[in-house]
């Protein structure tokens, strides 16, 4: 999301973009109910006017464009799209994830009782889904009702096909069919195993190779870059579930964490010791 933020800041020079680390400003996090990262807050005249929870680049872009234009259509859109353009956009949104929920608000902050119940049912069954806040885009809100011939929200889609609204989902839950229709969320342990084995050398850190977001991560990047060994990184600030889960999974309470061939090497202190003893390169190459 750092690249998205940078691009939006360049495009909307009249808007001030400020990045804060939630742990560094606990009073701000508490005041605005920040429970996961990233969370985006929108202010106008010192008043919070909007919010977005999660790394949803399309929604973030739409919200920034709308607020930057003062609620008017974004420059260059010329108002509402043609019907063909709108339908193409709706198809892209419907197919943006295997299971897509169009709702009022977000899973963290549902803005109607029906949307809240839908999120609770999907969560109870461990169903993996992405969502779109229809309040964030009036064109989508009105257009999808006509496109799907379904007049209310929420609406749930699986593999690009409309399943229905809350009443249908309740019926599917009661009959036991819901678990066979919707994709299950990957278990956290399986997800963590997949991530630590994503590359032969994986570094879990705060930030990215291009921009470390804490001193320890910056130092370990400098060491890794001097080894000449290829490695991939994962920004734990972008995913709270991974951030908390990996600490328990690895029994290592801090970041950064370095893995080689799926095995934990350690944090910055361990990597420093290996560097000083001359063992780091063999470890990274899997020779030890």
Residue frames relative to the residue before (quaternion, step in Angstrom):
aa qw qx qy qz dx dy dz
X 1.0000 0.0000 0.0000 0.0000 0.00 0.00 0.00
X 0.5123 0.6490 -0.4280 0.3649 3.60 1.19 -0.33
X 0.6543 0.5134 -0.3117 0.4596 3.56 1.02 -0.85
X 0.6297 0.5320 -0.3258 0.4630 3.58 1.06 -0.81
X 0.6541 0.5136 -0.3067 0.4629 3.57 0.93 -0.93
X 0.6569 0.5153 -0.3158 0.4507 3.57 0.93 -0.89
X 0.6621 0.5035 -0.3045 0.4641 3.57 0.98 -0.86
X 0.6579 0.5021 -0.3089 0.4686 3.59 0.98 -0.82
X 0.6366 0.5294 -0.3274 0.4552 3.58 1.01 -0.79
X 0.6563 0.5003 -0.3058 0.4747 3.56 1.05 -0.77
X 0.6798 0.4987 -0.2837 0.4568 3.57 1.02 -0.84
X 0.7830 0.2379 -0.1116 0.5638 3.58 1.06 -0.79
X 0.1119 -0.8521 0.5099 0.0368 3.55 0.44 1.26
X 0.6363 0.5460 -0.3318 0.4323 3.59 1.18 -0.50
X 0.6493 0.4962 -0.3047 0.4892 3.59 1.30 -0.19
X 0.3228 -0.7328 0.5652 0.1983 3.58 -0.99 0.82
X 0.1259 -0.7785 0.6131 0.0456 3.57 -0.83 1.04
X 0.0112 -0.8003 0.5981 -0.0416 3.58 -0.73 1.09
X 0.1635 -0.7856 0.5919 0.0758 3.58 -0.90 0.96
X 0.0332 -0.7860 0.6172 -0.0113 3.56 -0.88 1.01
X 0.3596 -0.6877 0.5785 0.2512 3.56 -1.14 0.62
X 0.5091 -0.7062 0.3966 0.2913 3.56 -0.53 1.23
X 0.6826 0.5016 -0.2992 0.4392 3.58 0.91 -0.88
X 0.6533 0.5342 -0.3137 0.4352 3.58 1.15 -0.56
X 0.7709 0.2275 -0.1310 0.5804 3.59 1.21 -0.45
X 0.0816 -0.8555 0.5096 0.0428 3.61 0.56 1.14
X 0.6218 0.5497 -0.3584 0.4274 3.59 1.05 -0.65
X 0.6407 0.4997 -0.3200 0.4872 3.59 1.08 -0.70
X 0.6411 0.5330 -0.3195 0.4504 3.57 0.96 -0.88
X 0.6694 0.4915 -0.2964 0.4717 3.57 0.99 -0.85
X 0.6459 0.5473 -0.3232 0.4229 3.57 0.92 -0.91
X 0.7972 0.2918 -0.1393 0.5098 3.57 0.92 -0.92
X 0.5062 -0.6985 0.4033 0.3054 3.58 1.23 0.35
X 0.2448 0.7754 -0.5416 0.2132 3.59 0.95 0.86
X 0.0006 0.8283 -0.5587 0.0421 3.58 -0.45 1.21
X 0.7817 0.1336 -0.0984 0.6011 3.58 1.25 -0.15
X 0.2625 -0.7521 0.5815 0.1655 3.54 -1.26 0.39
X 0.5646 -0.2141 -0.7957 -0.0474 1.46 -2.08 1.36
X 0.1278 -0.7343 0.6566 0.1152 3.55 -1.30 0.48
X 0.1818 -0.7917 0.5787 0.0728 3.57 -0.86 0.99
X 0.1045 -0.7819 0.6136 0.0344 3.57 -0.83 1.04
X 0.2074 -0.7792 0.5842 0.0924 3.56 -0.98 0.90
X 0.0748 -0.8087 0.5834 -0.0007 3.56 -0.79 1.05
X 0.0030 0.7613 -0.6483 -0.0017 3.52 -1.18 0.70
X 0.8261 -0.0119 -0.0556 0.5606 3.57 -0.73 1.10
X 0.6818 -0.5245 0.2529 0.4428 3.56 1.03 1.00
X 0.6279 0.5040 -0.3451 0.4824 3.60 1.25 0.25
X 0.4450 -0.6718 0.5168 0.2890 3.59 -0.99 0.84
X 0.1025 -0.8309 0.5466 0.0156 3.56 -0.67 1.11
X 0.8089 0.0356 -0.0088 0.5868 3.60 1.18 -0.30
X 0.1254 -0.7818 0.6093 0.0423 3.54 -1.32 0.31
X 0.0309 -0.7683 0.6385 0.0319 3.55 -1.21 0.60
X 0.1634 -0.7832 0.5952 0.0743 3.57 -0.76 1.08
X 0.7819 0.3276 -0.2468 0.4695 3.56 -0.86 0.96
X 0.5434 -0.6306 0.4636 0.3036 3.53 -1.33 0.45
X 0.2315 0.7655 -0.5542 0.2309 3.56 0.31 1.30
X 0.2574 -0.8292 0.4763 0.1387 3.56 0.16 1.31
X 0.6629 0.4981 -0.3467 0.4385 3.67 0.81 -0.80
X 0.6727 0.4876 -0.3027 0.4670 3.60 0.93 -0.88
X 0.6264 0.5325 -0.3403 0.4564 3.59 1.01 -0.79
X 0.6515 0.5208 -0.3103 0.4560 3.56 0.93 -0.91
X 0.6582 0.5142 -0.3076 0.4558 3.58 0.94 -0.91
X 0.6779 0.4951 -0.3007 0.4527 3.56 0.88 -0.92
X 0.6493 0.5075 -0.3250 0.4640 3.59 0.93 -0.85
X 0.6573 0.5103 -0.3143 0.4568 3.58 0.91 -0.89
X 0.6750 0.5038 -0.3033 0.4456 3.57 0.91 -0.91
X 0.7089 0.4471 -0.2722 0.4727 3.58 0.84 -0.94
X 0.6221 0.5412 -0.3461 0.4475 3.58 1.05 -0.69
X 0.7100 0.4228 -0.2450 0.5070 3.55 1.16 -0.67
X 0.5033 -0.6796 0.4103 0.3413 3.57 1.26 0.15
X 0.7176 -0.4303 0.2439 0.4903 3.55 1.17 0.64
X 0.5737 0.5798 -0.3870 0.4301 3.58 1.25 -0.16
X 0.6511 -0.4871 0.3722 0.4474 3.62 -1.20 0.25
X 0.5661 -0.6135 0.4290 0.3451 3.58 -1.05 0.74
X 0.6070 -0.5664 0.4006 0.3876 3.59 -1.08 0.66
X 0.7902 0.3194 -0.2362 0.4667 3.52 -1.02 0.82
X 0.6064 0.5657 -0.3810 0.4087 3.60 1.18 -0.23
X 0.2815 -0.7910 0.5024 0.2064 3.55 1.18 -0.53
X 0.6897 -0.4462 0.2875 0.4924 3.59 1.10 0.61
X 0.8119 -0.2440 0.1774 0.4998 3.57 -1.11 -0.67
X 0.5116 -0.6466 0.4745 0.3082 3.54 -1.14 0.69
X 0.5836 -0.5189 0.4631 0.4192 3.54 -1.29 0.19
X 0.6694 -0.5138 0.3446 0.4114 3.57 -1.21 0.43
X 0.6519 0.5166 -0.3221 0.4520 3.60 0.96 -0.84
X 0.6581 0.5002 -0.3082 0.4708 3.58 0.97 -0.85
X 0.6460 0.5212 -0.3189 0.4575 3.56 1.00 -0.83
X 0.6634 0.5021 -0.3098 0.4603 3.58 0.90 -0.89
X 0.6314 0.5199 -0.3341 0.4684 3.58 1.02 -0.75
X 0.6518 0.5084 -0.3099 0.4697 3.56 1.00 -0.82
X 0.6527 0.5148 -0.3169 0.4566 3.58 0.94 -0.86
X 0.6335 0.5224 -0.3349 0.4621 3.59 1.00 -0.77
X 0.6387 0.5175 -0.3304 0.4639 3.59 1.00 -0.79
X 0.6647 0.5010 -0.3048 0.4629 3.58 0.95 -0.85
X 0.6518 0.5274 -0.3103 0.4480 3.57 0.93 -0.92
X 0.7538 0.3630 -0.1860 0.5152 3.57 1.08 -0.78
X 0.3642 0.7619 -0.4728 0.2517 3.60 1.24 0.26
X 0.7782 0.0496 -0.0272 0.6254 3.59 1.23 -0.46
X 0.6497 -0.5208 0.3619 0.4191 3.62 -1.13 0.44
X 0.7757 0.1166 -0.0630 0.6171 3.58 1.11 -0.72
X 0.0157 -0.8216 0.5672 -0.0541 3.59 -0.48 1.24
X 0.1345 -0.7816 0.6072 0.0473 3.53 -0.89 1.03
X 0.1559 -0.7507 0.6373 0.0778 3.55 -0.80 1.08
X 0.0854 0.8284 -0.5289 0.1636 3.53 -0.41 1.28
X 0.4872 -0.6059 0.5241 0.3477 3.53 -1.34 0.04
X 0.7800 0.1840 -0.1839 0.5692 3.53 -0.38 1.28
X 0.5239 -0.6014 0.4920 0.3492 3.54 -1.25 -0.50
X 0.6726 -0.4768 0.3473 0.4468 3.62 -1.19 0.25
X 0.6602 0.4947 -0.3056 0.4754 3.59 1.09 -0.68
X 0.8061 0.1072 -0.0208 0.5816 3.56 1.05 -0.79
X 0.0867 -0.8007 0.5919 0.0307 3.62 0.26 1.20
X 0.2449 -0.8013 0.5337 0.1147 3.55 -1.00 0.82
X 0.7398 0.2000 -0.2507 0.5915 3.54 1.16 0.67
X 0.6425 -0.5707 0.3585 0.3648 3.56 -1.16 0.60
X 0.6449 0.5267 -0.3284 0.4459 3.59 1.00 -0.78
X 0.6497 0.5012 -0.3153 0.4767 3.58 0.98 -0.83
X 0.6314 0.5356 -0.3306 0.4530 3.58 1.00 -0.81
X 0.6636 0.4993 -0.3072 0.4647 3.59 0.92 -0.88
X 0.6339 0.5350 -0.3319 0.4492 3.58 0.99 -0.82
X 0.6557 0.5079 -0.3072 0.4667 3.59 0.91 -0.93
X 0.6521 0.5234 -0.3138 0.4498 3.59 0.96 -0.86
X 0.6542 0.5070 -0.3152 0.4644 3.60 0.96 -0.83
X 0.6690 0.4938 -0.3034 0.4653 3.58 0.87 -0.94
X 0.6584 0.5096 -0.3067 0.4613 3.57 1.00 -0.83
X 0.6373 0.5457 -0.3223 0.4382 3.57 0.99 -0.85
X 0.7372 0.3941 -0.2177 0.5038 3.57 1.08 -0.73
X 0.4784 -0.7051 0.4246 0.3061 3.59 1.25 0.20
X 0.3482 0.7562 -0.4827 0.2717 3.56 1.10 0.68
X 0.3514 -0.7288 0.5528 0.1994 3.56 -0.89 0.98
X 0.1655 0.7935 -0.5708 0.1309 3.59 -0.74 1.01
X 0.2702 -0.6924 0.6358 0.2084 3.50 -1.35 0.39
X 0.2274 -0.8009 0.5434 0.1075 3.56 -1.16 0.46
X 0.1749 -0.7405 0.6376 0.1209 3.51 -1.36 0.37
X 0.3280 -0.7458 0.5520 0.1778 3.55 -0.82 1.05
X 0.3099 -0.7863 0.5030 0.1806 3.59 -0.35 1.21
X 0.5605 0.5830 -0.3956 0.4353 3.59 1.23 -0.27
X 0.6323 0.5639 -0.3309 0.4156 3.59 1.20 -0.46
X 0.7970 0.1492 -0.0585 0.5824 3.59 1.21 -0.33
X 0.3048 -0.7949 0.4990 0.1621 3.57 -0.22 1.28
X 0.6097 0.5577 -0.3573 0.4354 3.59 1.06 -0.68
X 0.6633 0.4734 -0.2968 0.4978 3.58 0.97 -0.85
X 0.6327 0.5635 -0.3328 0.4140 3.57 0.92 -0.91
X 0.7375 0.3862 -0.2273 0.5052 3.58 0.85 -0.93
X 0.6735 0.5364 -0.3010 0.4100 3.56 0.94 -0.91
X 0.6636 0.5193 -0.3217 0.4318 3.58 0.94 -0.82
X 0.5954 0.5672 -0.3681 0.4339 3.59 1.08 -0.64
X 0.6870 0.4507 -0.2765 0.4985 3.58 0.98 -0.83
X 0.6460 0.5469 -0.3162 0.4285 3.57 0.97 -0.92
X 0.7662 0.3622 -0.1819 0.4988 3.58 0.92 -0.95
X 0.3121 -0.7523 0.5020 0.2909 3.56 1.32 -0.33
X 0.5420 0.5468 -0.4185 0.4818 3.54 1.05 0.90
X 0.2965 -0.8559 0.3992 0.1418 3.59 -0.19 1.28
X 0.7598 0.3632 -0.1930 0.5036 3.61 1.18 -0.24
X 0.2992 -0.7048 0.6070 0.2128 3.52 -1.41 0.14
X 0.5140 -0.1037 -0.8486 -0.0701 1.51 -2.30 1.11
X 0.2098 -0.7290 0.6338 0.1511 3.54 -1.41 0.30
X 0.1637 -0.7960 0.5784 0.0714 3.58 -0.88 0.96
X 0.1008 -0.7876 0.6077 0.0159 3.55 -0.93 1.03
X 0.0688 -0.7667 0.6371 0.0395 3.57 -1.08 0.79
X 0.8356 -0.0269 -0.0436 0.5469 3.57 -0.77 1.11
X 0.7245 -0.4664 0.2381 0.4482 3.57 1.00 0.87
X 0.6544 0.4933 -0.3119 0.4807 3.59 1.27 0.01
X 0.4803 -0.6725 0.4847 0.2866 3.56 -0.98 0.87
X 0.2406 -0.7476 0.6035 0.1383 3.56 -0.89 0.99
X 0.6107 -0.5480 0.3469 0.4544 3.57 0.96 -0.85
X 0.6200 -0.5355 0.4248 0.3852 3.50 -1.34 -0.35
X 0.8183 -0.2801 0.1784 0.4692 3.54 -1.30 -0.30
X 0.6547 0.5222 -0.3323 0.4339 3.62 0.87 -0.87
X 0.6520 0.5074 -0.3146 0.4674 3.59 0.97 -0.85
X 0.6581 0.5085 -0.3121 0.4592 3.58 0.94 -0.89
X 0.6280 0.5227 -0.3355 0.4688 3.59 1.02 -0.73
X 0.6463 0.5103 -0.3195 0.4690 3.59 1.00 -0.80
X 0.6564 0.5038 -0.3069 0.4702 3.58 0.98 -0.85
X 0.6286 0.5249 -0.3322 0.4679 3.57 1.06 -0.73
X 0.6721 0.5092 -0.2974 0.4478 3.57 0.91 -0.93
X 0.7154 0.4457 -0.2513 0.4758 3.59 1.05 -0.76
X 0.5020 -0.6648 0.4155 0.3653 3.57 1.28 -0.25
X 0.5165 0.6744 -0.3993 0.3449 3.58 1.28 0.01
X 0.5275 0.6689 -0.4111 0.3246 3.58 1.14 -0.54
X 0.6754 0.5127 -0.2976 0.4386 3.58 0.94 -0.88
X 0.6813 0.4745 -0.2961 0.4723 3.60 1.16 -0.46
X 0.6701 0.5148 -0.2890 0.4499 3.58 1.21 -0.48
X 0.7863 0.3395 -0.1567 0.4918 3.57 0.84 -1.01
X 0.5120 -0.6532 0.4609 0.3141 3.60 -1.04 0.76
X 0.4193 -0.7090 0.5144 0.2385 3.54 -0.99 0.87
X 0.5038 -0.6142 0.5076 0.3337 3.54 -1.16 0.62
X 0.5068 -0.6397 0.4825 0.3180 3.55 -1.01 0.81
X 0.5057 -0.6387 0.4791 0.3266 3.57 -0.94 0.87
X 0.5962 -0.6111 0.3822 0.3536 3.55 -0.99 0.86
X 0.6521 0.5200 -0.3323 0.4405 3.59 0.88 -0.86
X 0.6576 0.4965 -0.3106 0.4738 3.58 0.97 -0.84
X 0.6406 0.5278 -0.3225 0.4550 3.56 1.03 -0.79
X 0.6590 0.5067 -0.3095 0.4616 3.57 0.95 -0.87
X 0.6363 0.5213 -0.3283 0.4643 3.59 0.99 -0.82
X 0.6454 0.5192 -0.3137 0.4642 3.55 1.02 -0.82
X 0.6724 0.5082 -0.2974 0.4485 3.59 0.95 -0.86
X 0.7073 0.4564 -0.2928 0.4536 3.60 0.82 -0.91
X 0.7010 0.4073 -0.2630 0.5230 3.58 1.29 -0.30
X 0.3482 0.7684 -0.4768 0.2468 3.58 1.27 0.22
X 0.7776 0.0353 -0.0044 0.6277 3.58 1.14 -0.69
X 0.6506 -0.5214 0.3590 0.4194 3.62 -1.13 0.44
X 0.7716 0.1318 -0.0813 0.6170 3.58 1.11 -0.71
X 0.0012 0.8124 -0.5796 0.0636 3.58 -0.56 1.22
X 0.1206 -0.7845 0.6070 0.0392 3.54 -0.91 1.01
X 0.1613 -0.7635 0.6214 0.0698 3.56 -0.73 1.13
X 0.1043 0.8227 -0.5296 0.1783 3.54 -0.46 1.25
X 0.4934 -0.5926 0.5247 0.3606 3.53 -1.36 -0.03
X 0.7683 0.2304 -0.2139 0.5575 3.53 -0.34 1.29
X 0.4928 -0.6417 0.5060 0.2987 3.54 -1.28 -0.42
X 0.7177 -0.3948 0.3232 0.4739 3.56 -1.30 -0.03
X 0.6984 0.4836 -0.2657 0.4559 3.55 1.03 -0.83
X 0.8196 0.0481 0.0185 0.5706 3.60 1.06 -0.69
X 0.1778 -0.7791 0.5964 0.0750 3.57 -0.23 1.29
X 0.2523 -0.8004 0.5318 0.1134 3.57 -1.01 0.83
X 0.7464 0.1959 -0.2364 0.5905 3.56 1.17 0.55
X 0.6548 -0.5568 0.3455 0.3767 3.57 -1.17 0.56
X 0.6473 0.5241 -0.3282 0.4457 3.59 0.98 -0.81
X 0.6539 0.5002 -0.3139 0.4730 3.58 0.98 -0.83
X 0.6299 0.5354 -0.3334 0.4532 3.58 1.01 -0.78
X 0.6726 0.5045 -0.2999 0.4507 3.58 0.94 -0.88
X 0.6803 0.4760 -0.3118 0.4619 3.59 0.91 -0.83
X 0.5846 0.5598 -0.3702 0.4559 3.60 1.13 -0.57
X 0.6436 0.5281 -0.3231 0.4501 3.58 0.93 -0.88
X 0.6564 0.4991 -0.3091 0.4737 3.57 0.98 -0.85
X 0.6798 0.5003 -0.2942 0.4483 3.58 0.85 -0.99
X 0.6672 0.5165 -0.3098 0.4383 3.58 0.92 -0.87
X 0.6662 0.5024 -0.3017 0.4612 3.58 1.14 -0.55
X 0.5901 0.5863 -0.3738 0.4104 3.61 1.23 -0.18
X 0.3724 -0.7355 0.4852 0.2914 3.57 1.15 -0.58
X 0.5271 0.6229 -0.4077 0.4098 3.59 1.28 0.13
X 0.4498 -0.6752 0.5136 0.2794 3.58 -0.98 0.86
X 0.1051 0.7823 -0.6088 0.0791 3.56 -1.02 0.79
X 0.2909 -0.7283 0.5896 0.1933 3.54 -1.28 0.42
X 0.2634 -0.7672 0.5669 0.1438 3.54 -1.22 0.51
X 0.1547 -0.7394 0.6440 0.1207 3.51 -1.34 0.38
X 0.3107 -0.7595 0.5467 0.1664 3.57 -0.76 1.09
X 0.2721 -0.8018 0.5098 0.1520 3.59 -0.27 1.24
X 0.5576 0.5932 -0.3989 0.4220 3.61 1.22 -0.20
X 0.6448 0.5282 -0.3144 0.4542 3.57 1.26 -0.37
X 0.7903 0.2056 -0.0920 0.5698 3.61 1.21 -0.30
X 0.2827 -0.8049 0.5012 0.1451 3.57 -0.15 1.31
X 0.6114 0.5582 -0.3581 0.4317 3.60 1.04 -0.71
X 0.6732 0.4660 -0.2885 0.4963 3.58 0.93 -0.89
X 0.6249 0.5726 -0.3370 0.4099 3.57 0.94 -0.90
X 0.7384 0.3858 -0.2238 0.5057 3.58 0.86 -0.95
X 0.6741 0.5378 -0.2995 0.4082 3.57 0.93 -0.92
X 0.6669 0.5196 -0.3167 0.4301 3.57 0.94 -0.84
X 0.5907 0.5703 -0.3714 0.4335 3.59 1.10 -0.61
X 0.6839 0.4536 -0.2778 0.4994 3.59 1.01 -0.80
X 0.6463 0.5487 -0.3168 0.4253 3.56 0.94 -0.94
X 0.7655 0.3645 -0.1812 0.4984 3.57 0.92 -0.95
X 0.3102 -0.7515 0.5047 0.2903 3.56 1.32 -0.34
X 0.5440 0.5506 -0.4109 0.4818 3.55 1.08 0.87
X 0.2974 -0.8563 0.3964 0.1452 3.60 -0.19 1.27
X 0.7617 0.3600 -0.1913 0.5037 3.61 1.19 -0.25
X 0.3047 -0.7043 0.6026 0.2191 3.52 -1.41 0.11
X 0.5105 -0.0967 -0.8514 -0.0724 1.52 -2.32 1.06
X 0.2068 -0.7319 0.6313 0.1515 3.54 -1.40 0.29
X 0.1795 -0.7949 0.5753 0.0697 3.56 -0.88 1.00
X 0.0885 -0.7913 0.6049 0.0122 3.56 -0.93 1.01
X 0.0867 -0.7619 0.6398 0.0513 3.55 -1.13 0.77
X 0.8361 -0.0719 -0.0175 0.5436 3.56 -0.68 1.17
X 0.7414 -0.4472 0.2161 0.4512 3.55 0.94 0.96
X 0.6534 0.4909 -0.3142 0.4831 3.59 1.27 0.00
X 0.4793 -0.6780 0.4803 0.2826 3.56 -0.97 0.90
X 0.2521 -0.7375 0.6093 0.1460 3.55 -0.93 0.98
X 0.5984 -0.5489 0.3619 0.4579 3.57 0.93 -0.93
X 0.6238 -0.5358 0.4180 0.3861 3.52 -1.31 -0.39
X 0.8213 -0.2606 0.1748 0.4765 3.54 -1.28 -0.36
X 0.6616 0.5188 -0.3257 0.4325 3.62 0.86 -0.89
X 0.6585 0.5015 -0.3087 0.4685 3.58 0.95 -0.87
X 0.6542 0.5107 -0.3139 0.4612 3.57 0.94 -0.89
X 0.6229 0.5330 -0.3360 0.4636 3.59 1.03 -0.75
X 0.6602 0.5128 -0.3067 0.4551 3.58 0.92 -0.94
X 0.6546 0.5074 -0.3087 0.4677 3.57 0.98 -0.86
X 0.6301 0.5296 -0.3310 0.4614 3.57 1.03 -0.76
X 0.6924 0.4898 -0.2806 0.4493 3.58 0.86 -0.99
X 0.7067 0.4453 -0.2650 0.4818 3.59 1.09 -0.68
X 0.5033 -0.6670 0.4132 0.3621 3.57 1.29 -0.16
X 0.5487 0.6458 -0.3797 0.3711 3.58 1.26 0.14
X 0.4913 0.7091 -0.4274 0.2704 3.60 1.17 -0.39
X 0.6832 0.4998 -0.3078 0.4344 3.60 0.76 -0.97
X 0.6597 0.4827 -0.3314 0.4711 3.65 0.85 -0.80
X 0.6315 0.5288 -0.3375 0.4557 3.60 1.02 -0.76
X 0.6748 0.4989 -0.2954 0.4566 3.58 0.89 -0.94
X 0.6998 0.4461 -0.2619 0.4927 3.57 1.10 -0.66
X 0.4932 -0.6906 0.4087 0.3359 3.57 1.31 0.03
X 0.4348 0.7187 -0.4434 0.3129 3.56 1.19 0.49
X 0.6790 0.4538 -0.2918 0.4978 3.59 1.25 -0.27
